[in-house]
Amino acid sequence: MPRQGDRRHSPRVRLYQRIVAAIDDGTFPLGARLPPEPELATRLSVSRSALREVLILLQEDGVITRRQGAGSTVNQRPPTPGLERLLPVETLLGAGAVRCRRLAVDLEEPTDFSGHHLLMAPAERSRFWETVVEVDGTPACFAHEWAADASVLREMAGPALLDALGPPPATARTAATSAASAEAAPDGAAEDEAGTMLAVFLEAAPGLAFTARSTLGATVLGEERGRAVSRAPETPAVLLTQTVSASGRPLLAAKYVFPGGAPALALTPRH
């Protein structure tokens, strides 16, 4: 049951869920092209700018594919929670020498992504990490990871997980403030760290029965990530979006971006 103040009241989250429901009930069948944006916005009684933002989120989650001049096509029904064997990306990137560089550690107000995937209330705050994972000196993954509010983590996993994550920044930042701080950070400011947030979760809370849902999609590296590794913004990349839950409660949401030329992911089970 939705909690009082749940982020699901956000207009963009509600619009996302309306489109998801229409895909799920067959209004927009698998493989079908969505109506043009002006027509779809009128049909849903929303502005084109709001619709465009939600379509971007749906593309990032792998639900649709958007192509310039060709519109949006339904890829699949939104994934249901699965029973995936969870492994951190640094484990999936092969046997080379792995190094993690932390680019950012923030305490954030709910964004459209973290608010939706972590079911955050407006007053809750998410711990955000941005990490570059390198294999044999080559940037292989950008990890953008959000943890649920500290009160939720404490309730679900006890103090050990919070202690392992370390102290958060003293003040929560908005997405705009975090982006501005990242722009202002000098080159070489990244610090070597032990691993991704998912690796910390799995090590610090081994007793929790984690489940996850994941989607794969195509994207490009973009300006900010491109600057961080001296690659062109238009460099193609694979986007893995993942939500990790325990007892049905989402605790971690992540976007893992693998630029073209990175080591191949080893997705076969390891024993």
Rosetta silent file (secondary structure, phi, psi, omega in degrees, C-alpha in Angstrom):
SEQUENCE: MPRQGDRRHSPRVRLYQRIVAAIDDGTFPLGARLPPEPELATRLSVSRSALREVLILLQEDGVITRRQGAGSTVNQRPPTPGLERLLPVETLLGAGAVRCRRLAVDLEEPTDFSGHHLLMAPAERSRFWETVVEVDGTPACFAHEWAADASVLREMAGPALLDALGPPPATARTAATSAASAEAAPDGAAEDEAGTMLAVFLEAAPGLAFTARSTLGATVLGEERGRAVSRAPETPAVLLTQTVSASGRPLLAAKYVFPGGAPALALTPRH
SCORE:     score description
SCORE:     0.000 S_00000001
   1 L     0.000  132.534 -179.082    0.000    0.000    0.000 S_00000001
   2 L   -59.742  137.739  177.428    1.466    3.429   -0.887 S_00000001
   3 L   -79.507  156.634  175.989    2.757    5.354    2.096 S_00000001
   4 L   -58.596  129.146  178.086    1.597    8.871    2.911 S_00000001
   5 L    82.874    7.735 -179.074    3.673   11.286    0.863 S_00000001
   6 L   -57.238  146.471 -179.319    4.974    8.569   -1.436 S_00000001
   7 H   -64.911   -6.604  179.965    6.702    9.914   -4.569 S_00000001
   8 H   -65.560  -12.543  178.089    4.070    8.129   -6.651 S_00000001
   9 H   -75.976  -13.138 -179.673    2.032   11.346   -6.440 S_00000001
  10 L   -58.109  132.891 -179.933    4.555   13.030   -8.784 S_00000001
  11 H   -56.310  -38.912 -178.893    2.850   13.863  -12.122 S_00000001
  12 H   -69.768  -36.402  177.255    5.742   12.391  -14.083 S_00000001
  13 H   -66.119  -41.459  178.358    5.696    9.178  -12.033 S_00000001
  14 H   -63.389  -40.280  178.923    1.934    8.868  -12.572 S_00000001
  15 H   -64.956  -43.427  175.891    2.386    9.455  -16.308 S_00000001
  16 H   -54.116  -47.834 -176.907    5.146    6.814  -16.414 S_00000001
  17 H   -67.961  -33.206  177.178    2.818    4.344  -14.705 S_00000001
  18 H   -64.221  -43.134  179.785   -0.083    5.170  -17.074 S_00000001
  19 H   -68.529  -40.732  176.506    2.050    4.367  -20.108 S_00000001
  20 H   -58.134  -44.210 -179.941    3.405    1.212  -18.416 S_00000001
  21 H   -63.734  -38.195  179.618   -0.188    0.107  -17.700 S_00000001
  22 H   -67.000  -34.119  175.469   -1.183    0.743  -21.320 S_00000001
  23 H   -69.832  -42.631 -176.306    1.714   -1.443  -22.496 S_00000001
  24 H   -65.917  -35.457 -177.913    0.855   -4.134  -19.972 S_00000001
  25 L   -90.385    3.391  175.410   -2.840   -4.292  -20.972 S_00000001
  26 L    89.208    2.459  175.504   -2.038   -4.378  -24.693 S_00000001
  27 L   -59.227  -41.577  172.641   -3.189   -0.870  -25.575 S_00000001
  28 L  -114.640   93.370 -172.527    0.333   -0.390  -26.926 S_00000001
  29 L   -67.151  161.755  176.377    1.342   -3.945  -27.987 S_00000001
  30 L   -59.071  133.365  179.924    4.886   -5.284  -28.000 S_00000001
  31 L    83.735   -8.468 -178.956    6.706   -4.154  -31.126 S_00000001
  32 L   -80.273  155.925  176.096    4.120   -1.468  -31.861 S_00000001
  33 E   -91.797  132.132  175.996    5.018    2.152  -32.476 S_00000001
  34 L   -66.736  153.152  175.797    3.622    4.655  -30.003 S_00000001
  35 L   -57.486  155.065  175.784    1.513    7.468  -31.465 S_00000001
  36 L   -53.468  151.427 -174.238    3.453   10.624  -32.441 S_00000001
  37 H   -54.240  -45.046  179.262    4.264   12.810  -29.444 S_00000001
  38 H   -60.036  -41.501 -179.725    1.671   15.539  -30.203 S_00000001
  39 H   -67.716  -43.362 -178.617   -1.073   12.922  -30.590 S_00000001
  40 H   -66.493  -39.953  178.572    0.012   10.946  -27.521 S_00000001
  41 H   -62.042  -41.854  178.023    0.248   14.110  -25.383 S_00000001
  42 H   -65.545  -42.924 -179.123   -3.290   15.088  -26.396 S_00000001
  43 H   -62.087  -35.356 -178.469   -4.558   11.568  -25.785 S_00000001
  44 H   -94.690   -3.430  179.645   -3.048   11.534  -22.282 S_00000001
  45 L    58.979   47.189  177.721   -3.962   15.194  -21.551 S_00000001
  46 L  -132.553  165.451  177.322   -0.383   16.149  -20.691 S_00000001
  47 L   -75.545  155.226  178.505    2.138   18.646  -22.038 S_00000001
  48 H   -64.776  -34.896 -179.802    4.609   17.544  -24.703 S_00000001
  49 H   -65.701  -41.623  178.167    7.541   18.505  -22.441 S_00000001
  50 H   -65.058  -42.256  179.386    6.254   16.265  -19.609 S_00000001
  51 H   -62.156  -42.947 -177.632    5.630   13.427  -22.057 S_00000001
  52 H   -61.966  -40.681  179.087    9.114   13.762  -23.561 S_00000001
  53 H   -62.203  -41.022 -179.219   10.746   13.505  -20.103 S_00000001
  54 H   -70.659  -36.733  176.933    8.784   10.339  -19.315 S_00000001
  55 H   -62.957  -35.775  176.444    9.613    8.796  -22.701 S_00000001
  56 H   -63.111  -43.336  178.324   13.302    9.353  -21.928 S_00000001
  57 H   -63.154  -41.081  178.576   12.875    7.498  -18.618 S_00000001
  58 H   -64.009  -36.705  176.842   11.054    4.649  -20.377 S_00000001
  59 H   -66.560  -43.541  179.936   13.896    4.409  -22.892 S_00000001
  60 H   -61.882  -31.561  179.010   16.492    4.340  -20.101 S_00000001
  61 L   -84.491    0.300  176.252   14.547    1.508  -18.463 S_00000001
  62 L    80.674    8.776 -177.050   14.563   -0.425  -21.748 S_00000001
  63 L   -78.006  -36.368  178.953   10.780   -0.378  -22.142 S_00000001
  64 E  -130.728  164.331  171.462   10.799    1.582  -25.422 S_00000001
  65 E  -119.873  129.568  179.369   13.264    2.534  -28.142 S_00000001
  66 E  -112.540  129.594  177.805   13.231    6.094  -29.472 S_00000001
  67 E  -129.706  136.328  179.623   14.766    6.961  -32.824 S_00000001
  68 L   -56.866  124.819  177.868   14.979   10.380  -34.423 S_00000001
  69 L    81.705   -9.061 -178.240   12.360   10.601  -37.157 S_00000001
  70 L  -116.038   -5.791  178.345   11.021    7.114  -36.431 S_00000001
  71 E    80.977 -160.880 -176.134    9.193    7.666  -33.152 S_00000001
  72 E  -114.860  134.215 -178.823    9.041    5.340  -30.151 S_00000001
  73 E  -118.909  138.908  179.684    8.639    1.552  -30.326 S_00000001
  74 E   -76.501  122.002  179.598    7.581   -0.751  -27.484 S_00000001
  75 L   -85.361  -44.588 -170.276   10.397   -3.208  -26.715 S_00000001
  76 L  -166.164  164.626  170.587    8.877   -5.280  -23.945 S_00000001
  77 L   -70.073  147.678  176.728    6.519   -5.256  -21.028 S_00000001
  78 L   -54.814  138.278 -173.827    8.068   -3.615  -17.956 S_00000001
  79 L   -68.097  145.228  171.745   10.029   -6.279  -16.087 S_00000001
  80 L   -93.191  158.923 -179.707    8.624   -7.947  -13.011 S_00000001
  81 L   -54.710  134.275 -176.977   10.898   -8.647  -10.036 S_00000001
  82 E  -111.025 -174.774  178.378   13.182  -11.543  -10.856 S_00000001
  83 E  -119.244   47.069 -176.814   15.385  -14.012   -9.019 S_00000001
  84 L   -66.612  150.840  171.101   18.636  -12.979  -10.624 S_00000001
  85 L   -82.858  112.392 -173.959   21.913  -14.001   -9.109 S_00000001
  86 L   -80.738  128.479  173.318   23.279  -10.645   -8.043 S_00000001
  87 L  -136.834  140.033  176.738   26.919   -9.895   -8.691 S_00000001
  88 L   -67.051  153.963 -174.435   28.604   -6.472   -8.647 S_00000001
  89 H   -62.459  -30.227 -179.733   29.738   -5.172  -12.018 S_00000001
  90 H   -65.835  -23.580  174.627   33.398   -5.354  -11.058 S_00000001
  91 H   -78.282  -32.133 -177.077   32.936   -9.123  -10.761 S_00000001
  92 H   -79.666   -9.538 -172.863   31.197   -9.325  -14.138 S_00000001
  93 L   -94.567   20.168  172.447   33.978   -7.481  -15.983 S_00000001
  94 L    95.178 -168.979 -170.468   36.414  -10.349  -16.179 S_00000001
  95 L  -101.415    9.536 -179.301   39.666  -11.283  -14.507 S_00000001
  96 L   -73.030  179.305  178.331   41.744   -8.163  -15.208 S_00000001
  97 L   -74.800  116.107 -175.721   43.049   -5.699  -12.640 S_00000001
  98 E  -100.325  134.224  176.894   39.983   -3.799  -11.401 S_00000001
  99 E  -133.630  132.790  177.757   40.158   -0.293   -9.976 S_00000001
 100 E  -109.413  128.772  177.350   37.200    1.783   -8.770 S_00000001
 101 E  -116.586  119.982  179.498   37.379    5.592   -8.774 S_00000001
 102 E   -83.287  119.304  179.275   34.683    7.453   -6.909 S_00000001
 103 E   -91.370  -28.631 -177.292   33.674   10.613   -8.795 S_00000001
 104 E  -155.896  143.364  170.660   30.863   11.766   -6.512 S_00000001
 105 E  -135.217  115.277 -176.646   29.245   11.021   -3.152 S_00000001
 106 E  -132.823  160.340  168.085   26.063   12.979   -2.451 S_00000001
 107 E  -112.405  114.687 -167.574   22.986   12.948   -0.276 S_00000001
 108 E  -115.297  147.002  165.236   20.142   13.748   -2.671 S_00000001
 109 L   -67.240  158.612 -179.486   16.521   14.718   -2.570 S_00000001
 110 L   -58.825  132.744  171.275   14.328   12.274   -4.546 S_00000001
 111 L  -101.822  175.943  176.904   14.748   12.553   -8.312 S_00000001
 112 H   -59.208  -37.955 -178.256   12.370   11.130  -10.891 S_00000001
 113 H   -73.813  -55.975 -176.616   14.608    8.071  -11.136 S_00000001
 114 H   -68.532  -37.572  179.431   15.385    7.445   -7.449 S_00000001
 115 H   -61.854  -40.775 -179.142   11.945    8.553   -6.285 S_00000001
 116 H   -74.039  -50.127 -172.895   10.210    6.115   -8.628 S_00000001
 117 H   -74.684  -27.746  179.847   12.499    3.114   -8.306 S_00000001
 118 L  -103.007    3.882  179.565   13.039    3.408   -4.532 S_00000001
 119 L    52.959   46.816 -173.716    9.454    4.530   -3.719 S_00000001
 120 L   -82.178  140.828  169.880   10.857    7.516   -1.845 S_00000001
 121 L   -79.643  156.015 -177.395    8.753   10.017    0.083 S_00000001
 122 L   -56.606  -31.736 -177.502    9.575   13.707   -0.528 S_00000001
 123 L   -82.327  -10.815 -178.545   11.223   14.067    2.894 S_00000001
 124 L   -79.528  161.112 -178.409   13.500   11.065    2.391 S_00000001
 125 L  -130.840  141.277 -177.578   17.065   11.339    1.143 S_00000001
 126 E  -110.494  134.011  173.372   19.056    8.992   -1.070 S_00000001
 127 E   -81.560  126.680 -175.948   22.773    8.381   -0.834 S_00000001
 128 E  -116.154  133.268  172.763   24.238    8.658   -4.355 S_00000001
 129 E  -122.987  137.243  166.853   27.551    7.307   -5.614 S_00000001
 130 E  -116.577  123.627 -174.628   29.098    7.795   -9.037 S_00000001
 131 E  -132.402  136.921  169.785   31.979    5.400   -9.659 S_00000001
 132 E   -99.269  125.362  177.138   34.184    4.647  -12.658 S_00000001
 133 E  -102.482  120.490 -179.692   35.209    0.995  -12.793 S_00000001
 134 E  -108.404  143.278  174.572   38.424    0.434  -14.731 S_00000001
 135 E  -122.858  118.797 -176.613   39.792   -2.899  -15.937 S_00000001
 136 L    51.848   40.403  176.082   43.518   -2.976  -16.743 S_00000001
 137 L    83.317   -3.140 -179.646   43.455    0.829  -16.904 S_00000001
 138 E  -102.450  126.630  176.592   40.516    1.026  -19.333 S_00000001
 139 E   -60.902  119.162 -174.797   37.241    2.643  -18.158 S_00000001
 140 E  -110.890  -19.790 -176.914   34.764   -0.220  -18.374 S_00000001
 141 E  -161.474  138.026  165.660   31.705    1.065  -16.503 S_00000001
 142 E  -101.516  119.675  179.926   30.140    4.192  -15.053 S_00000001
 143 E  -105.567  116.597  173.086   28.138    3.177  -11.985 S_00000001
 144 E  -110.022  112.097 -171.421   25.411    5.591  -10.821 S_00000001
 145 E  -129.562  137.106  179.779   23.889    4.108   -7.662 S_00000001
 146 E  -122.488  128.692  174.782   21.253    5.350   -5.233 S_00000001
 147 E   -98.169  151.596  176.846   20.556    3.797   -1.809 S_00000001
 148 L   -63.515  168.237  179.667   17.208    4.088   -0.036 S_00000001
 149 L   -54.809  148.334 -176.474   16.790    6.501    2.879 S_00000001
 150 H   -56.637  -35.455  179.921   18.920    5.679    5.943 S_00000001
 151 H   -64.859  -35.835  178.927   15.803    4.874    8.008 S_00000001
 152 H   -70.336  -43.835  179.586   14.756    2.246    5.449 S_00000001
 153 H   -63.489  -39.504 -179.917   18.235    0.686    5.313 S_00000001
 154 H   -65.415  -41.123  179.849   18.413    0.574    9.120 S_00000001
 155 H   -65.944  -40.111 -174.099   15.003   -1.099    9.342 S_00000001
 156 H   -85.043  -35.067 -170.637   15.774   -3.687    6.675 S_00000001
 157 H  -124.990   -4.054 -177.792   19.469   -4.405    7.277 S_00000001
 158 L    77.185 -175.000 -173.931   20.429   -2.986   10.662 S_00000001
 159 H   -73.861  -17.782 -173.349   23.402   -0.688   11.304 S_00000001
 160 H   -61.538  -41.343 -178.883   26.032   -2.825    9.559 S_00000001
 161 H   -67.593  -42.616  178.022   25.072   -1.699    6.070 S_00000001
 162 H   -62.939  -40.550  177.968   24.974    1.973    7.029 S_00000001
 163 H   -62.791  -39.823 -179.215   28.370    1.642    8.701 S_00000001
 164 H   -67.861  -33.797  178.479   29.797   -0.001    5.575 S_00000001
 165 H   -71.727  -21.451  179.547   28.460    2.794    3.351 S_00000001
 166 L    83.583  170.632 -177.362   30.215    5.356    5.553 S_00000001
 167 L   -68.387  136.448  176.736   28.984    8.761    6.668 S_00000001
 168 L   -78.928  164.419  171.777   26.879   10.654    4.115 S_00000001
 169 L   -55.474  152.006 -173.895   27.476   14.312    3.256 S_00000001
 170 L   -68.266  -29.877 -173.546   26.045   16.598    5.929 S_00000001
 171 L  -125.061  134.249  177.028   23.584   18.367    3.603 S_00000001
 172 L   -71.205  144.479  179.660   21.268   16.946    0.987 S_00000001
 173 E  -115.335  149.839  170.349   21.712   18.345   -2.505 S_00000001
 174 L   -79.471  165.434  178.895   19.296   18.835   -5.320 S_00000001
 175 H   -59.489  -38.561 -178.876   20.103   17.295   -8.688 S_00000001
 176 H   -65.553  -40.857  179.551   21.001   20.757  -10.041 S_00000001
 177 H   -65.847  -41.542  179.311   23.416   21.450   -7.180 S_00000001
 178 H   -62.301  -41.779  179.737   25.081   18.065   -7.598 S_00000001
 179 H   -64.520  -40.864  179.310   25.530   18.649  -11.336 S_00000001
 180 H   -64.297  -39.897  178.811   27.022   22.088  -10.703 S_00000001
 181 H   -64.928  -39.216  178.761   29.452   20.653   -8.150 S_00000001
 182 H   -63.637  -39.141  178.419   30.522   17.959  -10.609 S_00000001
 183 H   -63.373  -36.306 -174.593   31.208   20.613  -13.251 S_00000001
 184 H   -82.106  -15.635 -176.582   33.303   22.606  -10.780 S_00000001
 185 L   -65.616  134.945 -179.893   35.379   19.655   -9.559 S_00000001
 186 L   -71.339  154.553  176.167   39.001   19.770  -10.794 S_00000001
 187 L   -58.909  143.185  179.014   40.399   17.058  -13.021 S_00000001
 188 L    81.351    8.777 -177.664   41.920   14.208  -11.074 S_00000001
 189 L   -78.630  -10.557 -177.902   39.677   14.803   -8.047 S_00000001
 190 L   -65.950  149.011 -179.377   38.367   11.225   -8.132 S_00000001
 191 E  -114.875  146.371  173.702   39.431    8.935   -5.310 S_00000001
 192 E   -71.020  132.873  178.852   40.276    5.243   -5.384 S_00000001
 193 E  -133.633  166.655 -172.459   37.604    3.239   -3.546 S_00000001
 194 L   -70.243  -36.350 -176.442   37.044   -0.411   -2.787 S_00000001
 195 L  -179.598 -171.020  179.992   34.048   -1.012   -5.011 S_00000001
 196 L   -79.598  168.579  178.689   30.553   -0.178   -6.126 S_00000001
 197 H   -63.809  -38.900  178.967   27.585    0.358   -3.819 S_00000001
 198 H   -60.876  -38.919  178.006   26.117   -3.001   -4.843 S_00000001
 199 H   -61.409  -39.782  178.244   29.348   -4.721   -3.760 S_00000001
 200 H   -65.366  -43.183  178.287   29.025   -3.048   -0.341 S_00000001
 201 H   -56.627  -49.344 -174.485   25.380   -4.158   -0.050 S_00000001
 202 H   -67.567  -32.888 -179.244   26.198   -7.789   -0.831 S_00000001
 203 H   -80.676  -39.325 -173.394   29.150   -7.907    1.566 S_00000001
 204 H   -84.005  -20.118 -178.831   27.623   -5.977    4.471 S_00000001
 205 L  -129.739   60.805 -175.473   24.175   -7.617    4.425 S_00000001
 206 L   -67.393  -18.912 -178.442   24.777  -11.257    3.444 S_00000001
 207 L   -80.784  -12.602 -179.609   21.724  -12.410    5.386 S_00000001
 208 L   -81.326  137.927  176.896   19.248  -10.495    3.235 S_00000001
 209 L   -87.794   86.509 -178.003   17.584  -12.364    0.388 S_00000001
 210 E   -74.356  139.316  167.650   18.126   -9.786   -2.328 S_00000001
 211 E  -124.996  166.206 -177.126   16.163   -9.946   -5.569 S_00000001
 212 E  -149.442  158.116  166.943   16.483   -7.656   -8.562 S_00000001
 213 E  -126.481  140.077 -174.173   14.922   -6.560  -11.796 S_00000001
 214 E  -138.661  149.801  172.319   17.134   -5.396  -14.625 S_00000001
 215 E  -134.926  149.569  176.345   16.808   -4.043  -18.130 S_00000001
 216 E  -114.759  139.938  177.472   19.377   -3.572  -20.892 S_00000001
 217 E  -150.265  176.671  178.801   19.271   -0.780  -23.451 S_00000001
 218 E  -107.009  143.782  178.364   21.423    1.270  -25.799 S_00000001
 219 E  -151.858 -168.614  172.442   22.600    4.814  -25.109 S_00000001
 220 E  -125.433  163.579 -173.825   25.585    7.110  -25.686 S_00000001
 221 L   -65.858  -41.916  179.724   28.275    8.174  -23.251 S_00000001
 222 L    86.993  168.039 -173.207   27.244   11.847  -23.117 S_00000001
 223 H   -63.345  -53.694 -172.652   29.179   15.007  -22.346 S_00000001
 224 H   -66.026  -47.242  179.262   29.933   14.580  -18.631 S_00000001
 225 H   -67.769  -35.779  177.924   30.917   10.911  -18.734 S_00000001
 226 H   -61.010  -43.255  178.316   32.852   11.487  -21.944 S_00000001
 227 H   -62.017  -36.906 -175.787   34.948   14.221  -20.311 S_00000001
 228 H   -64.116  -26.797 -177.661   35.711   11.957  -17.354 S_00000001
 229 H  -125.842   16.762  176.912   37.421    9.383  -19.585 S_00000001
 230 L    55.457   46.157  176.053   38.434   11.540  -22.560 S_00000001
 231 L  -120.127  155.463  179.797   35.931    9.888  -24.909 S_00000001
 232 L   -65.665  142.428  179.952   33.594   11.478  -27.451 S_00000001
 233 L   -57.693  -31.889 -176.817   30.072   12.212  -26.136 S_00000001
 234 L   -83.968    7.202  177.212   28.544   10.206  -28.992 S_00000001
 235 L   -56.925  124.026 -179.569   30.456    7.036  -28.019 S_00000001
 236 E   -66.056  151.017 -177.716   27.881    4.194  -28.018 S_00000001
 237 E  -150.112  157.577  173.078   27.261    2.461  -24.714 S_00000001
 238 E   -99.290  134.159 -179.842   25.158   -0.262  -23.113 S_00000001
 239 E  -111.030  119.643  173.514   22.878    0.835  -20.262 S_00000001
 240 E  -106.846  116.391  176.920   21.998   -1.635  -17.504 S_00000001
 241 E  -104.527  132.339 -172.867   19.265   -0.356  -15.178 S_00000001
 242 E  -141.324  137.378  172.570   18.787   -2.337  -11.978 S_00000001
 243 E  -121.067  124.692 -176.818   16.566   -2.181   -8.875 S_00000001
 244 E  -108.533  129.378 -175.911   17.601   -4.330   -5.897 S_00000001
 245 E  -128.012  161.158  170.658   15.020   -5.260   -3.257 S_00000001
 246 E  -137.153  129.322 -177.353   14.718   -7.255   -0.033 S_00000001
 247 L    53.166   36.734  178.262   11.360   -8.603    1.162 S_00000001
 248 L    79.368    0.261 -179.000    9.728   -6.624   -1.644 S_00000001
 249 E  -103.791  117.804  178.659   11.205   -3.298   -0.491 S_00000001
 250 E   -65.960  131.161 -177.441   13.530   -1.563   -3.002 S_00000001
 251 E  -117.463  -23.496 -177.524   16.822   -0.656   -1.364 S_00000001
 252 E  -146.056  135.020  174.025   19.144    0.230   -4.256 S_00000001
 253 E  -125.855  142.135 -173.040   18.590    1.618   -7.744 S_00000001
 254 E  -148.629  152.671  167.953   21.366    1.888  -10.288 S_00000001
 255 E  -124.556  121.229  178.082   22.338    2.770  -13.829 S_00000001
 256 E  -111.917  119.392 -176.653   25.475    1.060  -15.125 S_00000001
 257 E  -109.089  121.557 -177.815   26.838    2.495  -18.384 S_00000001
 258 E  -111.197  106.189 -177.116   29.338    0.381  -20.347 S_00000001
 259 E   -69.507  154.366  176.750   31.068    2.385  -23.111 S_00000001
 260 L   -56.032  138.676 -178.812   31.935    0.851  -26.456 S_00000001
 261 L    92.300   -5.926  178.732   35.288   -0.911  -26.378 S_00000001
 262 L   -73.287  160.252  176.499   34.980   -1.911  -22.714 S_00000001
 263 L   -57.325  146.270 -178.899   35.719   -5.506  -21.669 S_00000001
 264 L   -68.306  143.761  176.345   32.816   -7.856  -22.355 S_00000001
 265 L   -72.660  135.490  175.388   30.488   -8.686  -19.476 S_00000001
 266 L   -94.543   98.011 -172.979   30.774  -12.265  -18.214 S_00000001
 267 L   -98.646    1.971  176.423   27.100  -13.127  -17.685 S_00000001
 268 L   -76.437  147.861 -179.081   27.441  -16.900  -17.250 S_00000001
 269 L   -60.204  143.970  176.724   26.892  -18.168  -13.685 S_00000001
 270 L  -112.232  141.201 -175.859   29.960  -18.445  -11.505 S_00000001
 271 L  -113.696    0.000    0.000   30.322  -21.178   -8.912 S_00000001
